[in-house]
Amino acid sequence: MRFVRVLALTVLLPSPLLFTPLAFGIDETVPNPQALAALEARADQASPREQCFLYAELVHQMTEQAGRELSAGNPEKASASIQFVQKYAAKIHMGLADDSKRLKTAEILVRHTAYRLKDILRGASADDRPPLEATLKQLDQVQSEMMLAVFKH
């Protein structure tokens, strides 16, 4: 009977480790500019099926970079990074195909990125908030559309 209770608790109460970024393979490190440029070139040349995931990866990495730049006291660089996030999010929105490969993984990555952007927004100054809020709204919209596309499959 005790075994059944322990088993039920492990099944009914999933471990919080299952929902950490590492459980989904989300990398929290900020890549160097060459790696970002290579990823952008790869995304631009990828097939439409691959682009959704690659642009989601770019959105995530640029958001991490913007967060690090804001915390380092470089609002100008952070603003430029946020503009890239908006650009890549628009590309996800425009190229969201029903047959996108790794769509669920891309949706999870965009959702995680939106949460990360909310954290960045909490620590941002009043001057930095408007572009961050606009980007967060855009990411929420893209994530919702991606979720609908996932459910269509």
N, C-alpha and C positions, 0 to 999 in steps of 0.2 A: 504493500500500500504506500509506503514511504517513497519507493522508487517511482511509482505512478505520479505522485505529487511533484517530485523533482523533475520528472520528465515533462509533465504538463507545464510547469513553470518555465522550463527552458524552451518549450515550443510556443507557449502563449505570450511570454515576455521576451521578445527578441533582444539580443544584446545590442547596446548602443554602438558597439564597435562595427556592427553591420551597416550603420548609416553614416559612418565617418567618411570624409572625402577619400581616404586611402582605400576604403572598401570598394569604391567605384573606380579606383585608379586615377583619381584627380591629383595632379601634381601642383603643390602650392608654391613651388619655387618660381622665381622670375628669371626667364631665360635672357641670354645676352641679345643685343640687337641683331647680330648675324643669324641667330637661331630664329628670331621673330621674322626676319626678312625671308629666310628660307621657307618657313612655314607659310607665309603669305604667298610666296611664289608657287609653292606646292598646291595651296588651296585654289589659287587663280587658274592653274593648269589642270586641276583634277576634274574628273567626270562629275556631272551634276549629282550623281548618287553619293559621291564622297565629299562634296563641297560643304554640305550642311554640318557634318561633324568637324571638318577642318576649320571652318569659320567659327564654330562654337569653341573650339580649342583656342583660336586667336582671341575671341572675346574674353575668355577666361584669363589667358595670360596677360592681355593688356589691362584687364581690371586689376590683377595682382600688381602689375607694374605701376598703375595709377595710385593704388593704395600705398605702395612703398614710397612713391615720389611725394605724395601728400604728407606722409609721416616724416619724411626727410626735410620738409619745408620747401619743396619745389612745386608750387601750385601751377606755374606755367607749363612745366613738363607734364604734370598730372592732367591738366586740361587738354593737352595735345593727345595724351593716351586715351582719355575719355572720348575724344573725337574719333579716334580709331575704333574704339568699342562701338560707338554709334554706327560707324561705317560698316563694320563687320556684322553687326546685328541686322542692319538693313539688308545686307547681302544674304543673310540666313532667311530673312522674311521674304525676299524676292525669289529666292531659289528653293524654297521649301517644296520638295517634290514628294509625291505619295510613295515613291519607291526609294526614298533616301536610305542609304545603308547606315546602320548604327544610329538610327533616329532616336531610339530610347536613350542610348548613352549620351547623345548630344543634348537631349532634353534634360537629363539629369545634370549634365555639366552646366547648362545655361541656368537651371534652377539654383545650383550651388553658387554660381557666379552672381546671381541676383541677391542671394543671401549675403555674400561677401560684400557686394556693393552697398547693401543696407548697413553693414558694419562700418564701412568706410564713411558713409554718409553721416552716421552718428558722431564721428570724430571730426568731421569737416567744419571749417569755419563758415560763417554766413555767406561770404562771397563765393565760396566753392560749391555751395549747395545747389543752386539752380541747374547747372549742367549735370550734376550727379543725379538729381531727381528726375530730370528728363530722360537720362540714360536708363535709370531704373524702371521708369514707366515703359520705355521701349523694350527692355529685356523681359519685363513681365508679359507684355503683349506677344513677343516672339515665343516665349516659353508656353504660353497658353495655346498658341497656334500649333506648336510642336506637339503638345499633349493631345490636342484634337487629332492631329495626323497619326499619332501613335495609336490612339483608340480606333481610328478608321481601319487599321490593319487588322 
